[in-house]
Amino acid sequence: MAQSKRKDKDRIVLRTGEGQRPNGTYEYRWTERGGKRRRVYAKTLEELREKEKDIQKDKCDGIKAEARYKTVNDVYDTWRQLKRGLKDNTFQNYQYMYDMFVRPNFGKLRVSSLKKSDVKRFYNLLADERGLQTSTIDSVHTVFHQVLDLAVDDEYIRMNPSDNVLKELKQSHVFKTEKRRGLTKPEQELLLSFLQRNHTYSHWYPIIAVMVGTGLRVGEVTGLRWCDIDLEEGIIDVNHTLVYYDHRVTEGQKGCYFNINTPKTQAGVRQVPMLDFVKEAFIKEREYQEAMGIQCEITIDGYSDFIFVNRFGHTQNQATLNKAIRRITRDCNDEVLLKKDQNPVLLPHFSCHSLRHTFTTRMCEAGVNVKVIQDALGHADISTTLNIYADVTKELKKDEFAELDWFFKGKKQDNEVPQTP
């Protein structure tokens, strides 16, 4: 005898897996790969069958049923456990960016429900309401995109909804930013001369002069030890970098602390020749510390005898240096403006990293070979040198075009046909 078909309270025949609950709502039950039982609910049979269609489509596309229950935070936690091959400070920064900007709200969304418009809206919120800089949003995107790539690989979603989103937004008015540049030669001369003659800020001259004259990254400069420099030969041996964590909670360490890391890339291990004023800056720093009775009082991962220390004998860090630079810029410009010159040279807003650009700009102006520039800066890929650092200043362009004008005039004279008397 044929088994009677199951029906709901309205006498509508129910399909396999469908059922009506005592309160009148509906459910659909199925078994996923691996034998785990799953179920979804709906207020009406029509709504339930729409969900069934989605489930069947996911099955055909190989999308895991548990994706419906996975949040972005769940996938991130898996990504964090599996991620390898990153420098510790880079990985720590990724975690900070995610925990600060993604986890509290956006990270609670189900990964299977994310659309490209959701990601766009999230990035716009970071820019418009939270006022984040492009570079910060870029860092958030870097880790967020990798998390969603893992969701694709693990068959939770079909495609990464963050693909090309940041690129599109950078082209809009929201993400327009000024191009990075180093100091011009007059600005550089103003900065260094102000530091040399101003009693309040003269103790900052050596470290800033070294950054201007070497192009070292700020962690490479602050991590320099006296044994890393050879004043007789005029050589700086770059073999490690000092990393400052100002917002980390990891492995029992909370707040601010330092670590010693290998350089950013293998090419970062290098020797940089000293310019004369760089050598003089090192000597000036040593004389200042001897006069003030300052000596290094800190050991970090077995490293000590750091060159650039504060009055307490502790190492410098990027945040402190950038704060000092802001004060120096303010007071230097005030001094210039008091002179009431018609076309005064003023210091622009700049940071420690701008001094690395400044050094590169001077090398470009001097016509230094690009391979030498790459080696001095410690770039693993020459395209980085060409794309980021090969911008020339307006002064250099003017000089080059003056040479070009002379070249054309010279050629014209060579091609002139002598007139017969």
QUIQUI-V392656 format. One line per field, one symbol per residue. ss: DSSP state (~ for helix, > for strand, _ for the rest). phi: phi as a letter, one per 30 degrees, with the letter a starting at -180 (. if undefined). psi: psi as a letter, one per 20 degrees, with the letter a starting at -180 (. if undefined). Layout:
ss=???
phi=???
psi=???
//
This chain:
ss=______>_____>____>>>_____>>>>>>_____>>>>>>__~~~~~~~~~~~~~~~~~___~~~~~_>~~~~~~~~~~~_____~~~~~~~~~~~~~~____~~~_>~~~__~~~~~~~~~~~~~_____~~~~~~~~~~~~~~~~~~~~___________~~~~~~__~~~_________~~~~~~~~~~~~~____~~~~~~~~~~~~~___~~~~~__>~~~>>____>>>>__>>>>>>>>>>__>>>>>>>>>____~~~_>>>>__~~~~~~~~~~~~~~~~~_______>__>__>__>_____>__~~~~~~~~~~~~~~~~~~~~~_____________~~~~~~~~~~~~~~____~~~~~~~~____~~~~~~~~____~~~~~~~~~~~~~~~~~~~~~~______
phi=.dddddbddciddcdejdacdedjdcbbcacdejiddbabbadbddddddddeddddddddiddddedcdceddddddeddcdbicdedddddeddddddcceebdddddddcdbedddeddddddddcciddedddddddeddddddddddddicbdbddceidddddddcddcdbdddadddddddddedddddccddcdddeeddddddcbidddddddcdcdddbcdddibcccbabcccccacbahicbicacbcbdeebddddaccdddedddddddddddddddcicbdcbbbhicbiddcbddcicddbeddddddddddeedddddddddhddbddbdddbbeddddddddddddddideddddedddiddcddddddcccdcddddddddddddddddddddddcdcdddd
psi=pqpqqqqahjkppqrpiqqprhjirqqpqrprpijpprqqqqhrhghghhhgggghggghijpphihiiprhhghghgghhhprjqqghghhgggggghghgghfhiiqphiiprhhggghghhghgghikqqghghggghghghhghhhhghjkhqgroijpjghgghhirhhjpqqpqqrqrghgghgghhghhiohhjhiigghhhgghjhjqqhhhghiprhiiqohgilppoojrqppoojkqoplippbprqqprrrgrhihorppqprghgghggghgghghghikpqpjqpokipalqgoqaijjqqrrgggghgghggggghghggghhilqgmqpqprpraghhhghgggghhghikpphhgggghikphphhggghhijpqrhgggggghgggghgghggghhipppqp.
//
